[in-house]
């Protein structure tokens, strides 16, 4: 099963919107969704501070900033085709 990791931070409107998009996508696709608050790690804050939200699919960065569920859906379709 694919794993999507959403890197977020508190009080981030784009992060909230990205989470809604991914939850809607979860109705169509079977994947595990994990949310990580970058403020819990200095390393993650330094890495993603200006980019959030950031989406990883199976450990690979596939989107950041304005998250579009259709783009993520296409990435999931590509992963499915690889199997």
Sine and cosine of phi, psi and omega as CSV:
sin_phi,cos_phi,sin_psi,cos_psi,sin_omega,cos_omega
0.00,0.00,0.75,-0.66,0.03,-1.00
-0.89,0.46,0.50,-0.87,0.07,-1.00
-0.87,-0.50,0.79,-0.61,0.09,-1.00
-0.94,-0.34,0.80,-0.61,0.06,-1.00
-0.93,-0.36,0.78,-0.62,0.01,-1.00
-0.94,-0.35,0.91,-0.42,0.06,-1.00
-1.00,-0.02,0.83,-0.56,-0.11,-0.99
-0.69,-0.72,-0.03,-1.00,0.20,-0.98
-0.50,-0.87,0.36,-0.93,0.01,-1.00
-0.89,0.46,0.48,-0.87,0.06,-1.00
0.84,0.54,0.69,0.73,-0.01,-1.00
-0.86,-0.51,0.98,-0.22,-0.02,-1.00
-0.86,0.52,-0.62,0.78,0.03,-1.00
-0.90,0.43,-0.56,0.83,0.03,-1.00
-0.92,0.40,-0.68,0.73,0.02,-1.00
-0.89,0.46,-0.68,0.74,0.02,-1.00
-0.90,0.44,-0.67,0.75,0.01,-1.00
-0.89,0.46,-0.65,0.76,0.01,-1.00
-0.89,0.45,-0.67,0.74,0.05,-1.00
-0.88,0.48,-0.70,0.71,0.01,-1.00
-0.86,0.51,-0.70,0.71,-0.03,-1.00
-0.94,0.35,-0.60,0.80,0.04,-1.00
-0.92,0.40,-0.59,0.80,0.09,-1.00
-0.91,0.42,-0.66,0.75,0.01,-1.00
-0.91,0.42,-0.52,0.85,-0.01,-1.00
-0.90,0.44,-0.38,0.92,0.06,-1.00
-0.93,0.36,-0.42,0.91,-0.04,-1.00
-0.98,-0.18,-0.48,0.88,-0.10,-0.99
-0.84,-0.55,0.53,-0.85,0.06,-1.00
-0.99,-0.10,0.97,-0.25,0.06,-1.00
-0.52,-0.85,0.38,-0.93,0.06,-1.00
-1.00,0.01,0.75,-0.66,0.00,-1.00
-0.93,-0.36,0.83,-0.56,0.02,-1.00
-0.84,-0.55,0.76,-0.66,0.01,-1.00
-0.93,-0.36,0.75,-0.66,0.00,-1.00
-0.82,-0.57,0.81,-0.59,0.06,-1.00
-0.99,0.12,0.91,-0.41,-0.07,-1.00
-0.92,0.40,-0.33,0.94,-0.01,-1.00
-0.94,0.33,-0.15,0.99,0.04,-1.00
-0.99,0.13,-0.10,0.99,-0.06,-1.00
-0.60,-0.80,0.82,-0.58,0.07,-1.00
-0.88,0.48,-0.61,0.79,0.00,-1.00
-0.89,0.45,-0.72,0.69,0.02,-1.00
-0.92,0.38,-0.61,0.79,0.03,-1.00
-0.89,0.46,-0.67,0.74,0.02,-1.00
-0.92,0.39,-0.62,0.78,-0.05,-1.00
-0.95,0.30,-0.70,0.72,-0.15,-0.99
-0.89,-0.46,0.08,1.00,-0.12,-0.99
-0.74,0.67,-0.69,0.73,-0.05,-1.00
-0.99,-0.10,-0.08,1.00,-0.10,-0.99
-0.98,-0.21,-0.30,0.95,-0.19,-0.98
-0.86,0.50,0.47,-0.88,-0.07,1.00
-0.95,0.32,0.46,-0.89,0.04,-1.00
-0.83,-0.56,0.70,-0.72,0.01,-1.00
-0.90,-0.44,0.78,-0.63,0.12,-0.99
-0.92,-0.39,0.65,-0.76,0.11,-0.99
-0.90,-0.44,0.90,-0.43,-0.05,-1.00
0.78,0.62,0.67,0.74,0.09,-1.00
1.00,0.08,-0.02,1.00,-0.01,-1.00
-0.93,-0.38,0.77,-0.64,0.02,-1.00
-0.91,0.42,0.81,-0.59,-0.02,-1.00
-0.85,-0.53,-0.24,0.97,-0.01,-1.00
-0.26,-0.97,0.44,-0.90,0.13,-0.99
-0.41,-0.91,0.32,-0.95,-0.03,-1.00
0.97,0.23,-0.86,-0.52,0.04,-1.00
-0.97,0.25,0.93,-0.36,-0.05,-1.00
-1.00,-0.05,0.78,-0.62,-0.01,-1.00
-0.92,-0.39,0.86,-0.52,-0.07,-1.00
-0.89,0.45,-0.44,0.90,0.02,-1.00
-0.94,0.34,-0.60,0.80,0.08,-1.00
-0.90,0.44,-0.69,0.72,0.01,-1.00
-0.92,0.40,-0.64,0.77,0.05,-1.00
-0.86,0.52,-0.67,0.74,0.04,-1.00
-0.89,0.46,-0.64,0.77,0.04,-1.00
-0.91,0.42,-0.64,0.76,0.04,-1.00
-0.91,0.42,-0.62,0.79,0.04,-1.00
-0.89,0.45,-0.66,0.75,0.04,-1.00
-0.88,0.47,-0.68,0.73,0.01,-1.00
-0.89,0.46,-0.66,0.75,0.00,-1.00
-0.90,0.44,-0.63,0.77,0.00,-1.00
-0.92,0.38,-0.49,0.87,0.01,-1.00
-0.95,0.33,-0.36,0.93,-0.07,-1.00
-0.98,0.20,0.00,0.00,0.00,0.00
